[in-house]
């Protein structure tokens, strides 16, 4: 289960606003990359409500549970940002650079400037704000886990919308990932306008 241990350590070193950052849709064959940044206030980090146990790695929660936790996070966060990076940009600069671009956009547009960034993954990005990449961060940090849920819920909603326009691919069921059904649809229909052509299954 995630906790606030990393955030507490940063507070002791003089930070006030610690942002958790995570993405959804990195391995998807279609649709945008979804990236979120969540900042919890100091009082929540030092004394989290008992209900914070509901926050976990988004992949470990059901869709219905993520929807419920989404509102819980919004109610307790002091800042909650989100951006999409379009599939065409991913094709142009690759998904790692798309992630970096998304984080920079989140920093730029945020009204509350964090003192420190906790980023899920194993990146070596440099920003004007100090940062730390945390492997499997969504299972270690409440801030990162919260960002993973926000990013996932918003992206799933977007893929449900795209499914109505591109019904042949089952985006409402696979969210753009390469399921057997999705791969068969690619074989029969080819890539849609929202597929990532730089990804091998779509290129073929």
N, C-alpha and C positions, 0 to 999 in steps of 0.2 A: 504494500500500500504506500502511496506517496505521503509526504508530510511537509512540514515547513522548516526542516533542519537547515537546508542550504540558505533559505531566505533569512532565518534568524542569525546565522553566522555573518551574513552581509550587513544586517542591521547593526550588529555589534561593531562592525568596522566603519560605521558612519553612514551607510546607505539608508535612505528613507523609502524610496519607491523602487521595488525590485519587480521587473517584468518577466513573466513567463511567456515564451514564444514557441508555437508549434504549428505544423501544417497538416493538411489533409489532401489527398489526391496525388501524391508524389508518383506513385506507380500506376496510376490510372492511364488508360489508353486514350481517354477523351475528356473533354471539359477542362475547366480551369484548375490551377493550383490555388488552394485556399489557405491563408495564413492568418493567425490571430495572435494578439498580444494582450495579456491580462495582467493587471496590477491590483493586488489586494492591499488594503490599508494596514498600517502598522498594528493596530489593535487586533485585527483579525489574524495576522500572522503570529502574534505573541499569545493570543488566546482564542484559537479557532473554535467556532460553535461545534457542538457534537455532530451536527448534521454534515459536517465537511467530509465525513467518511464516505459520502455518496460520490465524491469526486475521485475519479480514477482514470487511468488510460482509456481513452475513448473506445479503443478496440475491444475492451473488456466489458463494455456496457451494451445493452440492447438499444435499439433505435428509440423505443419508447422511454427508456430510462435516460438516454442522452437528452431528449427533449425536455424532460422534467428538470434535469440538472442544469440545463442551459439557462433557465429562468433563475435558478438558485444562484448561479455564478453571477449573472447580471445584477442580482439584488445585493450581493456582497462585495463586488469589485468596485474599486475607486476609478478604474479605467478599463475599458474593454474595446479594443480596436480590431478591425478585420479588413483584409484586402483580398481581392482576386487577382491572379496573374493569368492572362488569357493564354489559351493553348498555342496560339500563333507566336507569342513571345517565348514560350517554352521551346517551341521548335527552333526559334531563332537563336537563343542564347544558352540553351540547355537548362535542365530543371534545377541544378545547383545555383546557377546564376539567377534564375528566376526566384529562388528562395531568398537570395541575398537582396535582390531588388525589392521583394515584398517587405522584408524587414526594414529596409531603408524608408520605404513608403510609410510604414507604420510609425516609425520614429518621427518622420517629417510632419505627418498629419495629426499626431497625438497632441491634445491640449496639455496633458500631463507628461512631462519629460521624465522618464525613469532614470535612476542613478546607475542601474545595472541591468543587464539583459541575461536571462537564463534561456538558452536556445537548445531545444531538443535535437540530438543528433551528434555528429562528429565533424563539425565544420571549423574552418580557420578564418572565418570572416572577421574583418576589422571595421568597426564603426567609431563614430565620435564618442559613443558611450561604451564603457568597459563591458565585456561580455564573457560568458563561459558557455561552451558547448557541453551538454550533459548527455552521455549515451543512455538510452532508455530513460530519458528525463521524465517522460510522462508517467513512469512508475515510481519516480523518486521525489518529485516536486509537485505540490498542489498547484502552484502557479502555472507550470508547464502542462500538467494534466488538464487544468481548466481551459487553457488555450487550445489544447487538442480537441476538447469537446466543442468549444465554440466554432473552431474551424471545420470540424466534421459535420455538425448540424447544419451550418449555413451552406456548406458544399452539397450535402445530401439534398437539401431543398432545391438548390440550383439544378442538380442532375434530374430531379423529378420534373422540373419545368422543361428541361431539354428533352426529356423522354416524350413529352407530348408532341414535339416537333420531329423527333427522330425515333419513332416507335419501334422500328425494326430491330434496334440494338438492345432493348431491355434495360435502358439506363435507370429506370425506376427500381430495378431489382439488383443490378450489378454495380451501379454508381460509376460506370465507365471502366471497371476493372475487367481483366481478361478471363472471364468465366468461359466454360465450354459453350454456353449459349451465345455469348458475345463473339467469341472467335468464329463460330459458325456463321453468324450474321455478317462478320467482316468478309468471310470467304464468299458468301453469296452476294452481298450488296456492295462490297468495297467500303472504303472509308467515307464517313460523313464529313460535312464541313467543320464539325467540332472535334474530329479526331486529331491526335498528335502524330503528324506524319513522320516526325523524327524517330518515333518509337518503332522498333523492328516489326511487330505484328501488323502495324498500319502501313508501313512502307511496302511490305510484301503484298 
